[in-house]
Amino acid sequence: MARRAGIAAFIGTTIEIFDFTIYSTASALVLGTLFFPEVSPATGTLVAFATIWAGFIARPLGGVIFGHFGDRVSRKKMLIISLSMMGVATTAVGALPTYESIGLLAPVLLVLFRMLQGIAMGGEWGGAVLIATEHAPKNKKILYGAFAQQGAPVGTLLGTIAFMLITQLPEEQFTGWGWRLPFLFSAVLVVVGIVIRSQLEESPEMDRLRRQSEVVRIPVLEVLKNSKKIIVLGVLGGAIGMAGSYVKTTFALSWATSELGFDRSTFLSIITVALVVQVIVQPFGAVLATRFPARNVILWVLLPEIVLMPLMFGAIGTGSIPWIIVTMGLATLPHAMFYATLAGILANSFPARTRYTGISVAYQLSTTLFAGTAPFVCQFLLNSTGSIVSVMVLTVVYVLLSVGCSLALLRHNATATTKSGDRSERAAVAPEPSN
């Protein structure tokens, strides 16, 4: 059952990230002209990126809603409902008429369906992490939590490949109907995910809470009362883990194809190589965090990003494809390995009775603040300054935030564990080895 839970978490998050990725990619390539044709191309792209953020704004709401019922009723049921909701919203985007057909109603519905995606995703991640970690064998919690995290690069890779293939169509066919295909195909993936998740047993921790009558009446109020510091540190600590991929893929794709003259298919191929690197390397972050002190691992993997992300943008500016592939691959390593540890770090920060709500609120607020805004803020800085250097500086800020707040969160967890003298409720991650 532990293996099934890990696989179900991985497959579910893969599907949901696939859905989020195809929306982001479509925003960079086509949604601006189809749904916001009354503005300039650059402004249309900016507005399309703003609709990406609409989905991220909705994610904390999804975290609260699904976290409430996930902490009170069932982890498993919430996972099935969240996946179903995502499938409906994504398929609806694929079938949505454009501005040319129904006018202003088109962008309004686009934002609505995007927000439904966000609510579903807000409930998905926390449940996936918990169904994996709470079924996991002792001392392997952080590795099983990484199953849910691994769905992110795989889903992003599949979504990027889908668009890489359909960009081979002639321009008229791509903008006419080709871009819709990945959205419609999502319905098939969702059915597969629901079948797999329906075969899981309920989380052992959830069963224990119900048997011992420890279910909290309103989990979000208890989280806000007792865990405010954890929430703040979790939100800020996730900065580069959340924003890194969107800076590297969505924004870089738009900048390269709209201003630097790169062919869509060519740059999507470059991104695909970087995503393959992420899929391969990301789990090693979780492995390192189980064998060495987590604070050391965070420093080892993140500090190189201060140099590597700006180096990547410099390489894109040169137009040299081999150089771009190398630097984008290198820039992927730090935030990918760090991202693998996030689930374990956050799950270790909350007691079981409010864990679904706690990790969902922290994680989803972080995605709203950093992942959802990253393409928009990067494009705004580029439009305002006319220089990619401003974007490079922003990426360094993301890294420094993650380092400082993640280390503070680990210190807080260690202090809380020492004071309580009991690790039973903070067992989402294996105990950190000593130096």
N, C-alpha and C positions, 0 to 999 in steps of 0.2 A: 504493500500500500504506500510505503514511503516513496518507492520509485515511481509508482503511478502518480502520486501527488506532485512530485517534481516534474514529471513529464507533462502533466496537465497544466501546471503553472507555466511551464515553458511554452507550450503550444498556445495557450490562451493569450499570454502577453505578446507572443509573436503575431497573432492575428490582429490584436488591437493596435499594436505599433505599426503593423502593415497598413491598417486603415488610416492612422494618423499620418504616416509617411506619404502615402499617395495624395492625401489632401495637401500637405506642405509642398510636395513636388509640383502638383498641379497649380498651386498658387504661384510658384516661381516661374512657371512656363506658360500658363494659359488662362487661369481664372480671371486675372486682371482685365484682359481684353474682352472676355466673354460676358462677365458680370458687371464690370465697371467701365464701359466703353466711352463714357462721356468725359473722361479725364485723360490727361497725357499718359503715355505708356509707363513712365517712371512713377507717376502718382498712382496709377492703377495697380502697379506691383506693390507699392507701399500699402494701399488699401487692402489688397489681397492678403498681404502679410498680417494686417490688422485683424482680418477674419480668422487667421490662425490663432491669434491671441484670444479671440472670443471663445474658442474651445478650451483654452487653458484657464480662462477666467472661471469657466463652469466646473473645472476639475475639483477644486476644493469643495464646492457644493456637493458633487458626487461623492467625495470622500466622507463628508458628514452624513449624508443620507445612507449610503451603503455601509459606512462604518457603524452607524447606529444599529442597523438591523444585523450586521455581521457580528457585533459584540453581544447582541441580545437574543438573536434567533438562530442564525446559521451562517458559517463561513461559506459552505458549499453552495447554498441556494443563492447567495448574493453573487457568487462567481458566474453562475448560469444566467442570472438575470442581466448582469452587466454586459456579458458577451452578446446576449440576444439584442440588447438595446443598441450596442455599437453596430451590429450587423444591419439593423433596420435603418439607422441614421446614415451609414456609409452608402448603402444601396440607394437610398433616397437621393443623395447627392449625385450619384451616377445617372439617375433618371430625371434630374431637375432641368426644366427648360431654361434657356439663357435669357439675358436682358432683351435681346432682339425679339424673342417670342412673347414674353409676358411683362416686360418692362421692369419697374421698380420692385415688383413682387419677387423677381428672381434673386437679387442680392439679399433681400429680407429672409427668404426661405433658406438661402445658402448659410447665412449666419445662424439661423434657428437649428438647422441640422448639424452644423458644426458644434453648437453648444450642447446638443444631445450627445454627440460624440464625446465631448468633454466630460459630461456627467457620467457616462458609462465608463470612461477611462479612469475617472476619479475613484470609482468603486472597484475597478479591476485590480490595480496594482497591489493594494493592501491585502486584498483577499488572496491573491496569487502567492504573495510572499508568505502569508500565514499558513495557507494550506500546505505549502512545501515545508516550512521550518517547523511547524507544529506536528508534522508527521515524521520528521527526520530523526535518525538515530542520534543518540547522545554524542556530543563533540563533533557532529557534522552539520550543525545547524547553519553555519555560515555558507557552507558549500551548497546546501539545498536552497537557501535563500537566493543564491546566485543563479539557480534555474530560472527564476522569474526575471532576473536582470538580463539573462542571456537572450530572452525573447526580444529585447530592444534592438540589438544589432542585427539579429536574424530578420526581424520584421522590417527593419529599415532597409536591409539588403534586398529582401524580396520585393519591397515596394519600389526601390530604385531600379532593379532589374526589369520589373514590369514596365516602368516608363521608358527605360532604355530601349526595350523592344518596340514599344508602340511609337516612339519617335522616329522609327524607320519608315513610318507611313508618310506619304506626301503631306505637305503642310495643310492642305484643305481637308483631307480626311482626318488628320490628327486633331485639328481644332473643331471639326464638325462632329465626330463621334468617337474617334480613337481614344481620347483622354478618358472617356467614360468606362472603358472596359475594365480597368483594375477595380473601380468602385463596384461594378456589378459582380465581378468575380468574387468579391469579398463575401457575398452571401453563401457561396459554396464552402468557403473556409470556416465560416461561423458555424454551419451545421456540423462539420467535423469536430470542431472544438466543443460544442455542446454535448455531442455523443460521448466524447472522452470524459468530460467533467461529470456527467451524470453517473458514471460508474465509480466515482470516488466515495469513500466514507467521510463522515463528518470529522473535523479536526478533533483530536483527543483533548486539546485544551478547552475547546468549546463544550464538549461533553462533560468535562470535569466542572466547568463553571456552572453548568445547568444542574448537575447532580448535587453540588455543594451550595446551591442557591446564592452564588456570588455574582450573578448577572447584575450589571449596573442599570439603573432605570434610564438615565440620560447620559450616555458616555461622553458626549462632547462637552457637557458642563463640568464633569470631573476632570477631563483633560485640560480644559481652560483654567480650572481652579488649581490643579496640582502640578501641571507640566508646562507652564508657560515658557520657562527658560529653555526646556528641551525643544519646544516647538520653534522658537526663534533660532536657536543654534542649528536645528535640523534644516530649517528653510535656507538659511544663509550658507550652511556648510555644503549644500548640494549644488552651489552655483555652477561650477565648471562641469560637473557631472551632468547637469541638466542642459546647459547652454552649449556645451562643446560640439555636440553632433549637429545642432541646428545652425551654428555659425559655420561649421565645416561643410555642411551639405546644402541646406536651403538658401542661406545668404550667399555663400560662395558660388553656388550654381547660378543664381540670378545675376550676380556681379560679373561672372565670367562670360555668360551667354549674352547679356544685354549690353555690356559696356566694353568688354575686351575682345569680342568677336569670336568666342569659342562656339563650335558646333554643339548643339544640345546633346546629341548622342555621344560625342567624344568626351565631354565633361562628365556625363553620367557614368561613362565607363571608368573614368578616373575615380569618381566617388565609390563606384562598386569595388574597385581594388582596395580602397581604404576600409570599406565595410567588411570585406573578407578578412583583412588584418584584424579588425575589431572582434569579429566572431571568434577568431583563433586565439587572440591574446587575452581578451577580457577575463575569462575564468581564472587566469593566473593571479589576478588581483585578489580573488577570494582565497585561492590556495595560499598565497603569501600571508594573508591576514589571519590564517589559522595556524601558521607556523612561526610567525614573528609578531612582536608587539604591533598592534594596529597603528599606533602613532608613528612608528618608524616607517611602516609601509606607506602611509599617506605622504610622508615627506619624500621618500624614495621615488614614488611614482608621479607626484604632482609638480615638484619644483622644476623638472626639465620642461614642462609645458610653457613656462614663462618665456623660454627661448623658441620652442618648437612651433607654437601657433603663429607668432609673428613671422617666423621663417617661412611657413607655408604660404601666407599671403604674399610675401615677397616673391616667392617662386611662381605663384599664379600670375603675378604682374609681369614676369619675364616672358611668359608664353611658352616656356619649355616644358613639354609634356612629361618627359622622363624625370625632370627635376621636380615637377608638381607631384607626380606619383610618389616619389621618394619622401618628400617633405610632408605630404598629406598622410602617408602611412605612419611616419614618425610622430606627427602631431596627434595621431589617433591613440597611440599607446597610453599616454598618461591619463586622460580623462576616461578612457575605456576601463582601465584597471581600477581606477578609483571608483567608478560607477558600480563595479562588481561588489564592492564592499558596502555600499550604501544601505542595501536592504538589511544586512546583518546589524550594522551600526544603529539604525533607527529602531529595528525590532527589539534590540537589546535595551532600548531606552524606556520602554513602557511596560507596565504590568499587563498580564494576560487579559484582565477584565476590561481594559480600555485600549488594547493593543491595535485592533483593527482601525478604530477611530484615530488614535494617536499617530500611527505611522502614515495613515492616509492623509490626514490634515497637513502634517509636516511636509510630506513628499509632494502633495499636490499644490500647496502654496508655493513650494520651491519651483515647481514646473511653471506655475503661473507667472512668478516674478522673473524667472530667468529663461527657461526654455521658450515659453510663449512669446516673450518680448525680444528675444535675441535677434531674429531676422529683421524685425521692425526697427529696433534700436540701431543695429548695424547699418541698415539702409538709410536711416535718418542721419547718422553721423557722416556717412559717405556723402549724402546729398548736401549736408550743411557745410562740411569742410572741404569737400572735393578731394580728400586724401584718405587712402586706406590705412594710414598710420593711426588715425583715431580709432579704427576698429581693432588694430593690434593692441593699443593701450587698453581697450575694453576687455580683451581676452585676459590680459595680465591681472586686471582687477578681479575678474571671475576666479582666477587661480588663487590669488591671495585670500579672498573671502573663504574659499573652500578649505584651504589649509588652516587658517586661524580658527574658524568656527568648528571644523571637524575635530581638531585637537581639543578644543574647549569642551565639546560634547563628550569625547572619550574620558576626559578628566572628571566631568560631572558624573558620568555613569560609574566610574571607578569609586568615586567618593560615596555615591548613593549605595553601591553594593557593600562597601565597607561598613557604612553606618547601619544598614539593615542586617548585616551578617547572614544574609540568605540570598542565594542565587536562584532559587527555584522559580521566581517570577520573572527573572531576567535571563532566561535560558535560551533565548532565540539565537544566541551566538555562543560558540564554544569559548571557555575561559581563555583570556589572553595570556599567552606564555610570558614568562618573565625574561628579562634580558640575560 
